[in-house]
Amino acid sequence: MAKPEIKMSLKYRLLFYFGGFAFAALSYIVGVWAYGLESASWGDILLYESLMKNLGYSLTSHWPSLTVWVFVCVVIAAVIGYLFDREVYYRLRAEERANIDGVTEIYNHRHFQERLEAEIERAERYGRTVSLILLDLDYFKLFNDNWGHQQGDKALKWFAGICKQSIRNMDVLARYGGEEFVVILPETGFTAALEVAERIRQSAEKMSAPEFGKNSRITASAGVATFPDHAKSKHSLILCADAALYSAKQRGRNRSMIYDESCSMLHHISTNHVGALLASEDFSALEALATVIDGRDKYTRGHSRSVMEISLAIGEKAGMSEEELETLKSASLLHDLGKSGTPEEVLDKKTLDGSERMQIENHPYLGSQILRRVQEMSSILPGVRHHHERYDGKGYPSGLAGNDIPLIARIIAIADSYDAMTNHRPYRDAMSHEEAVAELKKCSGKQFDPELVEMFLGMISESKGKAA
């Protein structure tokens, strides 16, 4: 990774000097001409004619004053050039500090996000590929605890050096956060990217013992994903690489993996992956996150999108504004966000004990706590938090009843239940459409808002009538 040039080149310095000389000569000539005009205005026409006919002689006859004037102008130009040079220097140093991680002296997370977006736009425009490698040092917390944070910082900088030696000049290496590193590889497929990841991993494993001692060996795990093979947007590409990394960790660490459908999509809600996605204005990022959440449970694949489509249909029927529909769209897509913190074995169980049921019922609250950290998501928080409230007040997590339940939550509750009923779950087989409709009618006024149920059933009848 090349650092920015922070000194003005010789040609630009010479340009300032030449500019000073040219200004001195030109201004002196203009001065002589102006003096001649002023003499003519006083009636001294002969002096004016003499100056204009023999301008060269006029300049050489005043060479001492001309030399002094040229010297003054060149010095002024040199000072201006120096000030400009300092301005460029400090501006580039400021940019460098803003883009460079202080510990590892490689690019930071902010610059990585900017470069990845630019590389994906370029790849999309010209039909090329971009690969991403996400690397994580194994058991690094234990390393820090045993050897101290000063040694930990030394290890981070050392690993950054290993990475730099293993990539091309056109590749972008950055510290993603903590002990995570990321490499952007333009115009590189996933097979070649895997080779780079393995080269970094093997170098770290081989060289760590001589550097830190046999008892403090450092290894790394890596996840590889490629645009557009695995993902169609920046955020989903990061998620895919992170899923591959997590899968490598789950399979024993100190290995590299390419993303595929088998990669576990479990993500720790405390990481900045989820926060970055939620804060993004790109709706495809939320879709990618919803896919991650659904992917953790084999019975709910595509559930979030279905709930979103049904919710939007009900919202339009209810006469919601465009702004309200946008909020409903995001809230319904992320209504199960809290399940990212629920163990997979609990999600897959047919029967639950008391503590496991509490974990399931806690997911709306947990989802709202995740959203609370992201200012951009505050408007959808009520829908995520309260979509399991009941109209009769017997729901969770807050026991709200009737119209005290936010409208978007009441809509999501119907869409969520209908889609869940008409699809297979671990604890029961899928219901038919008629059975699900009967259940909605039965629970109208108890679990669901009766007006919205009537609206939804009317909407279904209308769509069936049009189809017929």
Residue pairs with C-beta under 8 A, 6 or more apart in sequence:
1 106
1 107
1 164
1 172
1 173
2 169
3 96
4 92
4 95
4 96
5 92
6 88
6 89
6 92
6 93
6 96
7 85
7 89
8 81
8 84
8 85
8 88
12 81
13 81
13 85
16 77
16 78
16 80
16 81
16 84
17 74
17 77
17 78
17 81
19 77
20 70
20 73
20 74
20 75
20 76
20 77
20 78
21 70
21 73
21 74
21 77
23 73
23 77
24 66
24 69
24 70
24 72
24 73
24 74
25 66
25 70
27 69
27 73
28 59
28 66
28 69
28 70
29 55
29 59
32 51
32 55
32 58
32 59
32 62
33 51
33 52
35 51
36 47
36 48
36 51
36 52
37 48
39 47
39 48
39 51
40 47
40 48
51 58
59 66
98 110
98 111
99 107
99 108
99 110
99 111
100 106
100 107
100 108
100 111
101 107
101 108
101 174
101 175
103 153
103 156
103 157
103 175
104 156
104 157
104 159
104 160
104 175
105 157
105 160
106 160
106 163
106 164
106 173
106 174
106 175
106 181
107 115
107 172
107 173
107 174
107 175
108 174
108 175
109 174
109 175
109 176
109 177
109 272
111 174
112 172
112 174
112 176
112 182
112 184
113 234
113 276
115 172
115 174
115 184
116 130
116 132
116 172
116 184
116 234
116 237
116 238
117 234
119 130
119 172
119 184
119 186
120 130
120 227
120 233
120 234
120 237
122 128
122 186
123 129
123 130
123 186
123 187
123 227
123 228
124 227
124 228
128 186
128 187
129 187
129 188
129 189
129 226
129 227
129 228
129 229
130 184
130 185
130 186
130 187
130 188
130 226
130 227
130 237
131 184
131 185
131 188
131 189
131 190
131 192
131 193
131 224
131 225
131 226
131 227
132 182
132 183
132 184
132 185
132 193
132 224
132 225
132 226
132 227
132 237
132 238
132 241
133 182
133 183
133 185
133 193
133 196
133 197
133 200
133 222
133 223
133 224
133 241
134 176
134 180
134 181
134 182
134 222
134 223
134 225
134 238
134 241
134 242
134 244
134 245
135 163
135 180
135 181
135 182
135 183
135 197
135 200
135 201
135 220
135 221
135 222
135 245
136 179
136 180
136 181
136 220
136 221
136 222
136 245
136 249
137 143
137 155
137 156
137 159
137 179
137 218
137 219
137 220
138 218
138 219
138 220
138 221
138 249
138 253
138 254
139 253
140 152
140 155
140 178
140 179
140 218
143 151
143 152
143 155
143 216
143 218
144 151
144 152
146 216
147 212
147 216
151 212
151 216
155 212
155 218
156 175
156 179
158 211
158 212
158 218
159 181
159 204
159 218
159 220
160 173
160 175
160 181
162 200
162 203
162 204
162 207
163 173
163 181
163 183
163 200
164 173
165 203
166 196
166 199
166 200
166 203
167 173
167 183
167 185
167 196
167 200
168 185
170 186
171 183
171 184
171 185
171 186
171 196
172 183
172 184
173 181
173 182
173 183
174 181
174 182
174 183
174 184
175 181
175 182
176 182
177 271
177 272
182 241
183 196
183 197
183 200
185 192
185 193
185 196
188 196
188 226
189 226
189 229
190 224
190 225
190 226
190 229
190 230
190 258
190 259
191 258
193 224
193 226
193 258
194 224
194 256
194 258
197 222
197 224
197 256
198 222
198 256
200 220
200 222
201 219
201 220
201 221
201 222
201 254
201 255
201 256
204 218
204 219
204 220
205 217
205 218
205 219
205 220
205 254
208 216
208 217
208 218
208 219
209 217
212 218
219 253
219 254
220 254
221 245
221 248
221 249
221 253
221 254
221 255
221 256
222 244
222 245
222 248
222 255
222 256
222 257
223 240
223 241
223 242
223 243
223 244
223 245
223 246
223 247
223 248
223 256
223 257
223 259
223 263
224 241
224 244
224 256
224 257
224 258
224 259
225 231
225 237
225 240
225 241
225 243
225 244
225 258
225 259
226 237
226 259
227 237
230 237
230 240
230 259
231 237
231 239
231 240
231 288
232 284
233 282
233 284
233 285
233 288
234 282
234 285
235 276
235 277
235 280
235 282
235 284
235 285
235 288
235 289
236 284
236 285
236 287
236 288
236 291
238 273
238 276
239 265
239 267
239 273
239 277
239 288
239 289
239 292
240 259
240 263
241 259
242 267
242 273
243 259
243 263
243 264
243 265
243 267
243 292
244 257
244 258
244 259
244 260
244 263
245 257
246 263
246 264
246 265
246 266
246 267
247 257
247 262
247 263
247 264
248 255
248 256
248 257
250 264
251 257
257 263
264 296
265 291
265 292
265 293
265 295
265 296
266 296
266 340
266 344
267 273
267 274
267 292
267 340
269 340
269 341
269 366
269 370
274 289
274 340
274 370
275 373
275 374
277 285
277 286
277 288
277 289
278 285
278 286
278 289
278 370
278 371
278 374
278 376
278 377
279 374
279 375
279 376
279 377
280 286
281 376
283 329
283 330
286 330
286 333
286 334
287 305
287 333
289 334
289 337
290 304
290 305
290 308
290 333
290 334
290 336
291 304
292 340
293 304
293 334
293 336
293 337
293 339
293 340
294 300
294 301
294 302
294 303
294 304
294 336
295 301
296 339
296 340
296 344
296 347
297 339
297 344
297 347
297 348
298 348
299 348
299 423
299 424
299 425
299 426
300 336
300 423
303 336
303 419
303 420
303 423
304 332
304 333
304 334
304 335
304 336
305 333
306 415
306 419
307 332
307 333
307 335
307 412
307 415
307 416
307 419
308 329
308 332
308 333
308 415
310 332
310 414
310 415
310 418
310 419
310 456
311 328
311 329
311 331
311 332
311 408
311 411
311 412
311 415
312 325
312 328
312 329
312 332
313 459
314 411
314 414
314 415
314 452
314 455
314 456
314 459
315 324
315 325
315 328
315 408
315 411
316 325
317 455
317 456
317 458
317 459
318 407
318 411
318 452
318 455
320 328
320 407
324 408
327 379
327 380
327 383
327 408
328 383
328 408
328 411
328 412
330 377
330 380
331 380
331 382
331 383
331 384
331 408
331 409
331 412
332 383
332 408
332 411
332 412
332 415
334 367
334 371
334 380
334 384
335 364
335 367
335 383
335 384
335 387
335 412
335 416
336 363
336 367
337 366
337 367
337 370
337 371
337 384
338 362
338 363
338 364
338 365
338 366
338 367
338 368
338 369
338 370
338 384
339 347
339 363
339 367
340 370
341 363
341 366
342 359
342 360
342 362
342 363
342 366
343 359
346 352
346 356
346 359
346 360
347 360
348 426
349 356
349 426
350 426
350 427
351 427
352 360
361 388
361 396
361 397
362 397
364 384
364 385
364 386
364 387
364 388
364 396
364 397
365 385
365 397
367 384
367 385
368 381
368 384
368 385
371 377
371 378
371 380
371 381
371 384
372 378
372 381
380 408
382 406
382 408
382 409
383 406
383 408
383 409
383 412
385 397
385 398
385 409
386 397
386 398
386 400
386 405
386 406
386 409
387 409
387 412
387 413
387 416
388 395
388 396
388 397
388 413
389 395
389 396
389 398
389 399
389 400
389 401
389 405
389 409
389 413
390 401
390 446
390 447
391 401
391 402
391 405
391 410
391 445
391 446
391 447
391 448
391 449
391 450
392 401
392 445
392 446
392 447
393 399
393 400
393 401
393 402
395 447
405 413
405 449
410 448
410 449
410 452
411 452
413 447
413 448
413 449
414 440
414 448
414 449
414 452
414 453
414 456
417 439
417 440
417 443
417 447
417 448
418 436
418 440
418 456
421 430
421 431
421 435
421 436
421 439
422 430
422 431
422 432
422 433
422 436
423 430
424 430
431 439
437 457
437 460
440 448
440 453
440 456
440 457
441 453
441 457
443 453
444 450
444 453
444 454
